[in-house]
Amino acid sequence: MTKNVKSEFDFLVKDILEDEHFLETKKDLHHGTSKYEHSLRVARLSYKLSKIFKADSKIATRAGLLHDFFFGTRKEKPENSYLRHPVTAANNAKKYFNVSDVEAEAIKTHMFHQVLLKKVFPFVNRKEKASIKEFKPKSKEGWIICASDLLVSVIECERFQFTYAANVLLLLILNIVLFKN
């Protein structure tokens, strides 16, 4: 990042990165790294994509940083599960950072690609229920968070488990081929 870009990015997320509740995410392992580091990567990519696609940088960056803002792991509590954790993260973001409705919606819909996958392959995560209507991003910033999280996750997981990353890429390609309009 250039100095001016880094300065703007830092300004947008300073309050979150210094918050004691958000700092708790450093303790949770996520894609072979901490949830804190993962979220920071998603926020940086979301910031860059928001500039490219002329979206609201503040919304995209802050929602990107808070997209996995839940406490503990996805296996510890039902509300932290694979497809329900976005709702938990959105609720926490509203509670601790008073995010806007657009930011909360972008956080809530960041797993849309997995909801599509579940509709195509219903045997994936059988216990989880999620509707396309509920989890489809409704803003440009929501689509950016969804794409950023997927791309960052693929890169993070590739370092630790190549087959997982390959499967995620295959699913992304299937989503594009099957659902292009």
Number of C-alpha atoms within 10 A of each C-alpha: 9 7 8 9 12 12 11 15 20 13 11 17 18 12 11 17 15 10 12 9 14 22 13 15 22 14 14 16 15 20 17 15 15 15 26 22 15 24 24 19 20 30 28 21 21 31 30 20 20 21 12 10 12 11 18 14 22 19 26 33 28 30 35 32 29 30 32 29 27 25 20 15 17 18 10 10 11 12 16 21 18 15 24 17 25 28 24 20 23 25 19 22 26 16 10 12 15 12 19 13 12 18 26 25 23 32 34 29 27 31 25 25 20 23 24 22 18 20 14 14 11 14 10 13 14 9 9 14 12 15 12 15 11 13 24 21 23 14 17 17 31 29 20 28 35 25 21 25 24 22 18 18 20 20 14 19 19 17 11 13 13 13 11 14 20 14 12 20 15 12 17 19 12 15 16 12 10 11 9 7 5
